[in-house]
Amino acid sequence: MPLPPEEPQIHESAQGPSATAAGRPAPTPRPVPGPRSAASPRPGSARPAPPAQRPVPGPPAPKNRPENRSGGDDPQLQLIPAPADGALDAAEEALDLLLDSGRSPGEVLVLTTGERHPWAAHELSFGEASYWAQQDTAEDVFFADAASVDKVTARPVVIVALNGGDDVAARTLPVARSRAGALLVVCGDPERVTALLGAGV
């Protein structure tokens, strides 16, 4: 028969350390964890270290201003072998690598010597004024074709996709080199590029 509520109950500790009111052995008491300091985070809850900031390769170049070059100021040249029908894909891959390495999109100009890049074709569908305004804001990669190469302004990196004829490429490469502040990337057939570069680029 249970004890009435008004009568005092016997505390478990009065019956000895190894017995309970029901006669079962008492569980071993566990330590109660105290507050943790910042130096000892809860197991499994440590935050990962923030990723290291990637340095932006290459020196910055003034935006939207043709550079006055002397013989020692030519940009670094990088050749990426690609057939004419794969030059645009190679240029896209080069662009992705540059952006992954920390280059700002506004630092890169992509030129094509044949068919326009799909981005340029799309943006031109909204009109020339809005297309060229995007070059002036320099907030994103700018894509242009050889027909408008004289209108493009300087950027630290210029990528050229040789997806057109030799005559167009021969006219485009010197302008591309003059617009590149730090790096000129040429995507095309190695023999063709060598011949074009040997012709004075």
Long-range contacts (C-beta under 8 A, 24 or more apart in sequence): 54-101, 54-102, 55-102, 56-102, 56-103, 56-104, 57-101, 57-102, 57-103, 58-103, 58-156, 58-157, 58-181, 58-182, 58-183, 59-156, 59-181, 59-182, 60-107, 60-156, 60-181, 61-107, 61-154, 61-155, 61-156, 61-181, 61-182, 62-154, 62-181, 63-106, 63-138, 63-153, 63-154, 63-155, 64-135, 64-136, 64-138, 64-153, 64-154, 65-153, 65-154, 66-153, 66-154, 66-178, 66-179, 67-154, 67-178, 67-181, 69-178, 74-177, 75-158, 75-177, 75-180, 75-181, 75-182, 75-183, 75-184, 76-182, 76-183, 76-184, 77-184, 77-186, 77-197, 78-183, 78-184, 78-185, 78-186, 79-185, 79-186, 79-188, 79-190, 79-193, 80-185, 80-186, 80-187, 80-188, 81-188, 81-189, 81-190, 82-161, 82-162, 82-187, 82-188, 82-189, 83-189, 84-114, 84-162, 84-163, 84-164, 84-188, 84-189, 85-163, 87-112, 87-114, 87-161, 87-162, 87-163, 87-187, 87-188, 88-112, 88-115, 88-117, 88-161, 88-163, 88-187, 90-161, 90-187, 91-159, 91-160, 91-161, 91-185, 91-187, 94-159, 94-185, 94-187, 95-141, 95-159, 98-157, 98-159, 98-185, 103-156, 103-157, 105-139, 105-140, 105-141, 106-137, 106-138, 106-139, 106-140, 106-141, 106-155, 107-155, 107-156, 107-157, 108-141, 108-142, 108-155, 108-156, 108-157, 108-158, 108-159, 109-141, 109-142, 109-143, 109-144, 109-152, 109-155, 109-157, 109-158, 109-159, 109-179, 109-180, 110-141, 110-142, 110-143, 110-144, 110-158, 110-159, 110-160, 110-161, 111-143, 111-144, 111-145, 111-146, 111-149, 111-152, 111-158, 111-159, 111-160, 111-161, 111-172, 111-176, 112-143, 112-144, 112-145, 112-146, 112-160, 112-161, 112-163, 112-164, 113-145, 113-146, 113-160, 113-161, 113-162, 113-163, 113-164, 113-165, 113-168, 113-169, 113-172, 114-145, 114-146, 114-161, 114-162, 114-163, 114-164, 114-165, 114-168, 115-145, 115-163, 115-164, 116-143, 116-145, 117-143, 117-145, 117-161, 119-143, 120-144, 120-145, 146-171, 146-172, 149-175, 149-176, 150-175, 152-179, 153-179, 154-178, 154-179, 154-180, 154-181, 155-179, 155-180, 155-181, 156-180, 156-181, 156-182, 156-183, 157-181, 157-182, 157-183, 157-184, 157-185, 158-183, 158-184, 158-185, 159-185, 159-186, 159-187, 160-184, 160-185, 160-186, 160-187, 160-188, 161-187, 161-188, 162-186, 162-187, 162-188, 162-189, 162-192, 162-193, 162-196, 163-188, 166-192, 166-195, 166-196, 169-196, 170-196, 170-199, 170-201, 173-197, 173-201, 174-200, 174-201, 177-201
